[in-house]
Every structure is written in C-alpha cells, then in structure tokens.
Amino acid sequence: MSSNSQLIIKKNKKRGKWEIYMNSCVDNDFKYNKEDMLKTEPTLKKAILWCNKYLEENVVEYGYIVEGINKGE
C-alpha cells in the first residue's frame, strides 16, 4: 500500500525557526497550515535529524525535502 506522503521542511522567517509539515498527498498543491505542522526546530540540522528519526518510525513514501534552500530563502 502506498502512503504517497512527504515531509516538508520550511523556514519561518518571522519566527526564525524551521517548521516541519506533513504533505499527505504529493500529487496535490500543498498549502501550509497549522494542522499539517508536526514540529518546529531552531536549526536546519535539528530539523533534518528529527525527520530522519520520524522516517524510522513512520511510513513516509517520499522522505523529506527542504523548501526554498536552492532559492536562497
């Protein structure tokens, strides 16, 4: 069975923290909302480590991505 899900790491510029969201269907446009936010971390490294641990314990078909990192955001 396919979960078709993905974690998204995105920096909240106002708060200066990295937010981790669950995108439950990668085929649809994702809208950021509090209901889908799983965790916040102070650094990108901690966010990635948290995602790696989450992936060990949960089915997330497409792993995680970091939004905006290539755009200089």
C-alpha beads as a LAMMPS data file, in Angstrom:
LAMMPS data file: protein, C-alpha beads

73 atoms
72 bonds

1 atom types
1 bond types

-500.0 500.0 xlo xhi
-500.0 500.0 ylo yhi
-500.0 500.0 zlo zhi

Masses

1 110.0

Atoms # bond

1 1 1 0.000 0.000 0.000
2 1 1 1.330 3.427 -0.931
3 1 1 1.236 6.334 1.503
4 1 1 2.046 8.995 -1.150
5 1 1 3.270 11.323 1.602
6 1 1 6.259 13.575 2.175
7 1 1 7.690 15.759 4.932
8 1 1 8.431 19.383 4.061
9 1 1 10.950 21.471 5.990
10 1 1 10.430 25.211 5.588
11 1 1 11.975 28.172 7.400
12 1 1 9.557 30.566 9.058
13 1 1 11.366 33.852 8.506
14 1 1 9.313 35.736 11.100
15 1 1 9.985 33.242 13.892
16 1 1 13.439 32.215 12.689
17 1 1 12.595 28.537 13.153
18 1 1 12.376 25.583 10.808
19 1 1 8.888 24.101 10.540
20 1 1 8.237 20.503 9.536
21 1 1 4.982 19.729 7.738
22 1 1 3.320 16.529 6.571
23 1 1 2.183 16.636 2.960
24 1 1 -0.155 13.658 2.845
25 1 1 -0.598 13.723 -0.945
26 1 1 2.346 14.835 -3.070
27 1 1 0.137 14.873 -6.183
28 1 1 -1.768 17.954 -4.962
29 1 1 -0.606 21.535 -4.366
30 1 1 0.429 21.839 -0.733
31 1 1 -0.984 24.617 1.447
32 1 1 0.905 25.390 4.649
33 1 1 -1.384 25.250 7.680
34 1 1 -1.025 24.544 11.382
35 1 1 -2.920 21.256 11.162
36 1 1 -0.188 19.773 8.966
37 1 1 2.751 21.071 11.033
38 1 1 4.416 18.298 13.011
39 1 1 7.316 20.085 14.695
40 1 1 9.489 23.203 14.803
41 1 1 13.243 23.178 15.286
42 1 1 15.731 26.022 15.826
43 1 1 18.202 24.862 13.144
44 1 1 18.036 23.095 9.802
45 1 1 20.361 20.387 11.119
46 1 1 17.994 19.607 14.015
47 1 1 15.017 19.592 11.625
48 1 1 16.751 17.083 9.364
49 1 1 17.725 14.888 12.307
50 1 1 14.128 14.958 13.562
51 1 1 12.845 13.985 10.103
52 1 1 15.304 11.095 9.888
53 1 1 14.078 9.775 13.245
54 1 1 10.439 10.256 12.179
55 1 1 11.100 8.283 8.975
56 1 1 12.463 5.353 11.005
57 1 1 9.172 5.037 12.866
58 1 1 6.557 6.128 10.289
59 1 1 5.675 5.361 6.693
60 1 1 6.518 8.395 4.540
61 1 1 6.888 7.311 0.935
62 1 1 8.802 10.290 -0.469
63 1 1 11.017 11.142 2.521
64 1 1 11.552 14.859 3.094
65 1 1 12.517 17.992 1.193
66 1 1 13.790 21.388 2.291
67 1 1 11.701 24.152 0.698
68 1 1 13.443 27.241 -0.625
69 1 1 17.002 26.141 0.083
70 1 1 18.009 26.433 -3.584
71 1 1 16.341 29.820 -3.973
72 1 1 18.426 31.456 -1.273
73 1 1 15.457 31.716 1.085

Bonds

1 1 1 2
2 1 2 3
3 1 3 4
4 1 4 5
5 1 5 6
6 1 6 7
7 1 7 8
8 1 8 9
9 1 9 10
10 1 10 11
11 1 11 12
12 1 12 13
13 1 13 14
14 1 14 15
15 1 15 16
16 1 16 17
17 1 17 18
18 1 18 19
19 1 19 20
20 1 20 21
21 1 21 22
22 1 22 23
23 1 23 24
24 1 24 25
25 1 25 26
26 1 26 27
27 1 27 28
28 1 28 29
29 1 29 30
30 1 30 31
31 1 31 32
32 1 32 33
33 1 33 34
34 1 34 35
35 1 35 36
36 1 36 37
37 1 37 38
38 1 38 39
39 1 39 40
40 1 40 41
41 1 41 42
42 1 42 43
43 1 43 44
44 1 44 45
45 1 45 46
46 1 46 47
47 1 47 48
48 1 48 49
49 1 49 50
50 1 50 51
51 1 51 52
52 1 52 53
53 1 53 54
54 1 54 55
55 1 55 56
56 1 56 57
57 1 57 58
58 1 58 59
59 1 59 60
60 1 60 61
61 1 61 62
62 1 62 63
63 1 63 64
64 1 64 65
65 1 65 66
66 1 66 67
67 1 67 68
68 1 68 69
69 1 69 70
70 1 70 71
71 1 71 72
72 1 72 73
